Amino acid sequence: MTVAKVIIRNLDPEDIRTVFELGLAAFDWPSESVFWSEQVVRWYCESARVVSFVAESDQMIVGFILCFAADSTGCVGWIAVDERFRQQGIASKLIHRALLVFRALGITKITTLAREDGRANRFFQRFGFHDCRLRKVELLLDPVALSQGTRDSLLSGTLASEGTHMQQTIPEYDILAEVYDVWAAADPVCTPSHDFYVQLCSETEGIIVELGVGTGRIAVDVARRNKPIIGVDISLSMLEQCRSRAVEAGVQDHIELIQCDVRSFTLPQKAHLIVFPFRSIGHLLSLEDKKQTLQRIFDQLTPGGRFVFDHYAFSEQWARSHDGIPRLMHGQLSADRGGLFIWDTYRYDFAAQQMNCFITIEKSDKQGRVLEKTHCPLSFSWILPEQVQRLALEVGFEVEALYGDFSYTNFGASSLDQVWFLRRPT
Ligand SMILES: C[S@@+](CC[C@H](N)C(=O)[O-])C[C@H]1O[C@@H](n2cnc3c(N)ncnc32)[C@H](O)[C@@H]1O
C-alpha cells in the first residue's frame, strides 16, 4: 500500500497503545514481554520523547523509532514500520530525523544492537553504522555546536517537531537537498562532469568511492552500469535523496551510503578509485582541512589507487565582476504547478580565499506571487593549481595528470577547470 505524505513527529502519550501494537506485529512476538510492552513505550515517551518519533500518514501511525541518550551516547532502541507500508523510505526518514536531533544535541556517538537479521544490519550500515559483526553497532556523527538556548529548547521538546530552527545547526546542503538537482543543472559543467565521472568509474576495476555523493547524480548512473559504488556525504538529506533515486532506478543494492565528514571517513575496504566531483573540495575551507582530507583519502586508497577530483580555475576578474550580484540559476513558472526560482549570490573574501554563496529559493503560486523564500548559505573556498600540487606532494601522492576540462585537454592558461588525477604510489 502506498502512503500519502509522511510526517515525522515526536512520540506523544496518546500514541503509546498504537506504537506498542505496531511493534508487536512488526517484531513478530506473540504477546507483551519484558522487552516489548506498553510500559516500555511509555518510558520512551516520558524519558526520551525528544529523540523518539512516529511516522504519520493520513492521521495513521505507520512507523516509529524509539531512542534514548545516556552518558553522551545515543541509542536506537526500537524501529519499526507497518509491514503494509514498507519499502517507501519511512524507516530512513525516521532514522534521519533521530540522527539530526542527536547531532543537534551534540551527541556524536550512536549505538544500536546488531541484529541477527542481515537486512536490518545493512539498513543501519547505510546510515554509517559499522562494526555490525559485534553486538554493538556504532555510528559516529559530526559534533555540531549549539547555543545553550537551542539545546534547552531541544531537550524540552519544543524544537524537535518539524524544526526549521535546527537548520542553522545542520550541514549546509540539508536545506538545499530538495532543489539540488535543478540548481546543479544550471552549471555549465553539470553534464560534462557527470559523463566524465560515470565513464571513469565504469572503466575502473575494484572498490569505487564517491566523496560528497550528494543526491547520487553520478553514483546512481555508475550503479546503473552494474558497478558497485560507495557514497560518502555529511548531509543526511542529500543521502536520503540519493537513496530514493537509487531505489527508483532499482540499483539500491549497488550503492552503499556512509554519512560522514570526508575529513574523517573510514571505508570497509581500501579503494581503487576515490572521486570527489563537482568542485566539492572547495567546501573544505582552509588549506589545513584540504590537506587533512587528502591525507585521509591517501590512507583509504590501495597502493596504486587513484584520487580524481575537479575544481574551477579561479578567475579574480570574473569574481570581482559577479561579487554581490544575484544570478538566476533556475526559473520556471508553470500554469498548473506554480513557480520555482533559484538565485545564487556570491560574496567574496579575497584575502581569506573564501566565498559565501547565498542560494535563494523562491516558490510562487501560478501568478508568480512568492509564497515562500529560503536563503541557503554555502561556504566555499577556491584552490589554485600550485596549492593542489604542494598539498598532494606533501601527503605522498604522485601527480598523474592535470587536465583543463572534462575532455582530457591539457591544463593551460585559458582553462576554465582543473581536473586532477593523483595516485598513491605502489
Ligand atoms: C557540490 S555537491 C556534489 C554532489 C555530487 N557529487 C554531484 O556531483 O552532484 C557537494 C556535496 O558534498 C557534501 N559535503 C560538503 N562538505 C562535506 C564534508 N566535509 N564531508 C562530507 N560531505 C561533504 C555536501 O553535503 C554535498 O552533498
The ligand as an ORCA input file, in Angstrom:
! r2SCAN-3c Opt
* xyz 0 1
  C      28.505     20.157     -4.928
  S      27.752     18.838     -4.071
  C      28.299     17.492     -5.104
  C      27.317     16.352     -5.125
  C      27.629     15.275     -6.160
  N      28.951     14.754     -6.033
  C      27.428     15.830     -7.558
  O      28.400     15.839     -8.320
  O      26.315     16.236     -7.880
  C      28.800     18.683     -2.648
  C      28.421     17.573     -1.689
  O      29.487     17.455     -0.750
  C      28.932     17.268      0.543
  N      29.899     17.756      1.529
  C      30.295     19.039      1.758
  N      31.202     19.081      2.748
  C      31.374     17.789      3.156
  C      32.189     17.180      4.139
  N      33.011     17.898      4.914
  N      32.120     15.845      4.281
  C      31.266     15.107      3.502
  N      30.498     15.629      2.551
  C      30.547     16.950      2.378
  C      27.648     18.067      0.530
  O      26.759     17.645      1.533
  C      27.158     17.839     -0.892
  O      26.295     16.747     -0.967
*
